[in-house]
Amino acid sequence: MNNNLSEISNPQTLRVLTIDDSEDDVSLIIRELKKGGYNPHYERVDTASAMKKTLQENTWDIILCDYTMPHLDGPSAITLLKKTNIDIPIIIVSGNIGEETAIECMHRGAQDYIMKSNLSRLCPAISREIEEAKNRKNKKQVEEKLREEEQRFRALADQSSDIIVVVNREGIITYENNIVEKILGYKPEERIGARSMDNMHPDDV
């Protein structure tokens, strides 16, 4: 079943990709999500090709994956997701597979493991993982913006006819532009890590 995926998300709308070979089990999961206050828009797949296709064509908030299926098991689904380089939380929702297997799934990249016989943990786990995914996305955006600003600064600084030096709070040089070699005769990398005051006259310090 594939509900309207183009609907604009709201705080309670949840786009759920279920990887499960049992429509009955998925119905129970969807019922639990509704009971927990979510308005789930979901699709069920149970093969690697179908999973890959829907990841390419749609946007999902969470992936709920069974562990044992005839055509695609939990570890293989986790590996496929990692290869796409798409940051979507994946939670194993399965029968009692044992603690060692659950830990293995976590090591492979699953965020949590929920037993189908105890779905009461499902909604809190989803809420937590979506919030953490949002935090990771925000952090990544900030880091990308900082990298862009640093690249822009370096491009401008390297075109300057003046020596530009950046130091940290301890007075350690972290950057010098290329003109320093033309004016003072040493390469910028030779000064990175040095104290900015070391080569100054005491009166200037």
C-alpha positions as CSV (number, residue, x, y, z in Angstrom):
1,M,0.0,0.0,0.0
2,N,1.4,3.4,-0.9
3,N,-0.6,6.4,0.4
4,N,-0.3,10.0,-0.8
5,L,3.5,10.7,-0.4
6,S,3.2,14.2,-1.8
7,E,1.2,15.5,1.1
8,I,3.0,18.3,3.0
9,S,4.3,17.0,6.3
10,N,3.0,18.4,9.6
11,P,4.2,17.6,13.1
12,Q,2.1,14.4,13.4
13,T,2.5,13.2,9.8
14,L,4.9,10.4,9.5
15,R,6.3,9.0,6.3
16,V,7.1,5.3,7.1
17,L,8.9,2.8,4.9
18,T,8.1,-0.6,6.2
19,I,10.3,-3.5,5.1
20,D,8.2,-6.6,5.9
21,D,6.7,-9.6,4.1
22,S,3.6,-9.6,6.3
23,E,0.8,-7.1,5.5
24,D,-0.9,-8.2,8.7
25,D,2.1,-7.3,10.8
26,V,2.4,-4.0,9.1
27,S,-1.2,-3.3,9.9
28,L,-0.5,-3.9,13.6
29,I,2.4,-1.5,13.4
30,I,0.4,1.2,11.6
31,R,-2.3,0.8,14.2
32,E,0.3,1.3,17.0
33,L,1.6,4.5,15.2
34,K,-2.0,5.9,15.0
35,K,-2.5,5.1,18.7
36,G,0.7,7.0,19.5
37,G,-0.5,10.1,17.8
38,Y,1.0,9.7,14.3
39,N,-0.7,10.0,11.0
40,P,1.3,7.5,9.0
41,H,1.8,7.6,5.3
42,Y,3.5,4.3,4.5
43,E,4.7,1.9,1.8
44,R,5.5,-1.8,2.4
45,V,8.3,-3.5,0.4
46,D,10.1,-6.8,0.9
47,T,12.8,-7.0,-1.7
48,A,16.1,-5.2,-2.2
49,S,15.1,-3.8,-5.6
50,A,11.8,-2.4,-4.3
51,M,13.6,-0.8,-1.3
52,K,16.2,0.8,-3.5
53,K,13.5,2.1,-5.9
54,T,11.4,3.7,-3.2
55,L,14.4,5.3,-1.5
56,Q,15.3,6.9,-4.8
57,E,11.8,8.1,-5.6
58,N,10.4,9.1,-2.1
59,T,11.3,10.9,1.1
60,W,10.9,8.9,4.3
61,D,11.1,9.9,8.0
62,I,11.7,6.4,9.4
63,I,12.3,2.9,8.2
64,L,10.8,0.0,10.1
65,C,12.4,-3.3,9.1
66,D,11.6,-6.9,9.9
67,Y,14.7,-9.1,10.6
68,T,13.8,-12.3,8.8
69,M,12.2,-12.3,5.4
70,P,12.4,-14.6,2.4
71,H,14.0,-12.1,-0.1
72,L,15.6,-9.4,2.2
73,D,16.8,-9.7,5.8
74,G,17.4,-7.0,8.3
75,P,21.3,-6.8,7.9
76,S,21.0,-6.6,4.1
77,A,18.5,-3.8,4.3
78,I,20.8,-1.9,6.7
79,T,23.7,-2.3,4.3
80,L,21.6,-1.2,1.3
81,L,20.5,1.9,3.2
82,K,24.1,2.8,4.1
83,K,25.2,2.5,0.4
84,T,22.6,5.1,-0.6
85,N,24.2,7.6,1.8
86,I,20.7,8.8,2.9
87,D,20.4,9.6,6.6
88,I,17.1,7.9,7.5
89,P,16.8,6.2,10.9
90,I,16.1,2.5,10.6
91,I,14.6,0.5,13.4
92,I,14.4,-3.3,13.4
93,V,10.8,-4.4,14.3
94,S,10.8,-8.1,14.5
95,G,10.1,-11.2,16.6
96,N,12.4,-12.3,19.4
97,I,15.7,-12.7,17.6
98,G,17.9,-12.7,20.6
99,E,20.1,-10.1,22.3
100,E,23.3,-10.9,20.3
101,T,21.5,-10.5,17.0
102,A,19.9,-7.2,18.1
103,I,23.3,-5.9,19.1
104,E,24.7,-7.0,15.7
105,C,22.0,-4.9,14.0
106,M,22.9,-1.9,16.1
107,H,26.5,-2.3,15.2
108,R,25.6,-2.4,11.5
109,G,23.7,0.8,11.8
110,A,20.2,0.2,13.1
111,Q,19.1,2.8,15.7
112,D,17.0,0.5,17.8
113,Y,15.3,-2.9,18.0
114,I,11.6,-3.4,18.9
115,M,9.9,-6.7,19.4
116,K,6.6,-7.1,17.5
117,S,5.1,-8.6,20.7
118,N,5.9,-5.4,22.6
119,L,5.2,-2.4,20.3
120,S,4.7,0.0,23.2
121,R,8.3,1.2,22.8
122,L,7.8,1.9,19.1
123,C,6.5,5.5,19.1
124,P,8.9,6.8,21.7
125,A,11.8,5.3,19.8
126,I,10.6,6.9,16.5
127,S,10.2,10.3,18.2
128,R,13.7,10.1,19.6
129,E,15.4,8.9,16.4
130,I,13.6,11.5,14.2
131,E,14.8,14.3,16.6
132,E,18.3,13.0,16.5
133,A,18.2,12.8,12.7
134,K,17.1,16.4,12.6
135,N,20.0,17.4,14.9
136,R,22.4,15.6,12.6
137,K,21.0,17.4,9.6
138,N,21.3,20.8,11.3
139,K,24.9,20.1,12.4
140,K,25.8,19.0,8.8
141,Q,24.3,22.2,7.4
142,V,26.2,24.3,9.8
143,E,29.5,22.5,9.1
144,E,28.9,22.9,5.3
145,K,28.3,26.6,5.7
146,L,31.5,27.0,7.8
147,R,33.5,25.2,5.1
148,E,32.1,27.4,2.4
149,E,32.9,30.5,4.4
150,E,36.4,29.3,5.1
151,Q,37.0,28.6,1.4
152,R,35.7,32.0,0.5
153,F,37.9,33.7,3.1
154,R,41.0,31.8,1.9
155,A,40.3,32.7,-1.7
156,L,40.0,36.4,-0.8
157,A,43.0,36.3,1.5
158,D,45.3,34.7,-1.1
159,Q,44.6,37.5,-3.5
160,S,45.5,40.2,-0.9
161,S,48.8,42.1,-1.2
162,D,49.0,42.3,2.6
163,I,50.0,39.6,5.0
164,I,47.0,38.1,6.7
165,V,47.5,36.0,9.8
166,V,44.9,34.1,11.8
167,V,45.6,33.1,15.4
168,N,43.6,31.2,18.0
169,R,42.9,32.3,21.6
170,E,46.4,31.0,22.7
171,G,48.1,33.1,20.0
172,I,49.0,30.1,17.9
173,I,49.0,30.7,14.1
174,T,46.3,28.7,12.3
175,Y,46.6,30.4,8.9
176,E,48.8,32.7,6.9
177,N,48.1,33.8,3.3
178,N,50.5,33.1,0.4
179,I,51.9,36.6,0.2
180,V,53.9,35.9,3.3
181,E,56.4,33.9,1.2
182,K,56.9,36.8,-1.2
183,I,57.4,39.4,1.5
184,L,59.2,37.5,4.3
185,G,60.6,34.5,2.4
186,Y,59.0,31.5,4.1
187,K,56.1,29.3,3.2
188,P,52.8,29.7,5.1
189,E,52.9,26.1,6.3
190,E,56.2,26.7,8.0
191,R,54.5,29.0,10.5
192,I,51.3,27.1,11.1
193,G,51.4,26.0,14.8
194,A,54.0,28.6,15.8
195,R,53.3,31.3,18.3
196,S,52.5,34.6,16.7
197,M,54.7,36.6,19.1
198,D,57.8,34.4,18.8
199,N,59.4,36.5,16.0
200,M,58.3,39.9,17.3
201,H,60.5,42.5,18.9
202,P,59.8,42.7,22.7
203,D,58.7,46.3,22.3
204,D,56.2,45.4,19.7
205,V,54.8,42.6,21.8
